[in-house]
Amino acid sequence: MAIRFPSVLSNTKQICTKNQQVVPKGYVPVYVGEQADKKRFVVPLSYLSHPVFQDLLQRAEEEYGFNHPMGALTIPCSEDTFFTLTSELRC
């Protein structure tokens, strides 16, 4: 089953609201990107148990421990890598 990039965006939603940041039920916010340019995404909770995402979480723990600079889960990878990995999760 092939996954197209727009379908990834439908499940990995970037939420950038000025005053209120909404996280739908069943989703978790994560920050992704390079040091100075991190973007906030909301991913399904089911992703957290997948081995590919577990690797990302382990990398986040190694880099940040439990003190994430953005105040929420921060994933230490580029946006392109994040999209590639989350597209694998949809398969």
SULTAWO-V239919 format. One record per residue. N is the residue number from 1. RES is the residue in one small letter. SS is DSSP state (a for helix, b for strand, c for the rest). PHI is phi in radians with two decimals (* if undefined). OMEGA is omega as a letter, one per 30 degrees, with the letter a starting at -180 (none if undefined). Layout:
# SULTAWO-V239919
((N,RES,SS,PHI,OMEGA) (N,RES,SS,PHI,OMEGA))
This chain:
# SULTAWO-V239919
((1,m,c,*,a) (2,a,c,-1.45,l) (3,i,c,-1.93,l) (4,r,c,-1.65,a) (5,f,a,-0.96,l) (6,p,a,-1.05,l) (7,s,a,-1.20,l) (8,v,a,-1.14,a) (9,l,a,-1.13,l) (10,s,a,-1.22,l) (11,n,a,-1.72,l) (12,t,c,-1.88,a) (13,k,b,-1.66,l) (14,q,b,-1.55,a) (15,i,c,-2.03,l) (16,c,c,-2.28,l) (17,t,c,-1.81,a) (18,k,c,-1.30,a) (19,n,c,-1.73,a) (20,q,c,-2.37,l) (21,q,c,-1.96,a) (22,v,c,-1.68,l) (23,v,c,-2.06,a) (24,p,c,-1.11,l) (25,k,c,-1.04,l) (26,g,c,1.56,a) (27,y,b,-2.22,l) (28,v,b,-2.35,l) (29,p,b,-1.42,l) (30,v,b,-2.40,l) (31,y,b,-1.83,a) (32,v,b,-2.35,l) (33,g,b,2.35,l) (34,e,b,-1.27,a) (35,q,c,-0.84,a) (36,a,c,-1.52,a) (37,d,b,-2.25,l) (38,k,b,-1.65,l) (39,k,b,-2.08,a) (40,r,b,-1.67,l) (41,f,b,-2.23,l) (42,v,b,-2.08,a) (43,v,b,-2.07,l) (44,p,b,-1.10,l) (45,l,a,-1.01,a) (46,s,a,-1.06,l) (47,y,a,-1.13,a) (48,l,a,-1.08,a) (49,s,a,-1.61,a) (50,h,c,-1.34,a) (51,p,a,-0.96,l) (52,v,a,-1.12,l) (53,f,a,-1.26,l) (54,q,a,-1.04,l) (55,d,a,-1.09,l) (56,l,a,-1.09,l) (57,l,a,-1.14,l) (58,q,a,-1.15,l) (59,r,a,-1.10,l) (60,a,a,-1.12,l) (61,e,a,-1.12,l) (62,e,a,-1.12,a) (63,e,a,-1.44,a) (64,y,a,-1.95,a) (65,g,c,1.13,l) (66,f,c,-1.88,l) (67,n,c,-1.95,a) (68,h,c,-1.46,a) (69,p,c,-1.11,a) (70,m,c,-1.59,a) (71,g,c,1.53,l) (72,a,c,-2.42,a) (73,l,b,-1.03,a) (74,t,b,-2.01,a) (75,i,b,-1.73,a) (76,p,c,-1.46,l) (77,c,c,-2.71,l) (78,s,c,-1.33,l) (79,e,a,-1.07,l) (80,d,a,-1.07,l) (81,t,a,-1.10,l) (82,f,a,-1.07,l) (83,f,a,-1.12,l) (84,t,a,-1.10,a) (85,l,a,-1.17,l) (86,t,a,-1.23,l) (87,s,a,-1.21,l) (88,e,a,-1.15,a) (89,l,a,-1.16,a) (90,r,a,-1.28,a) (91,c,c,-1.21,none))
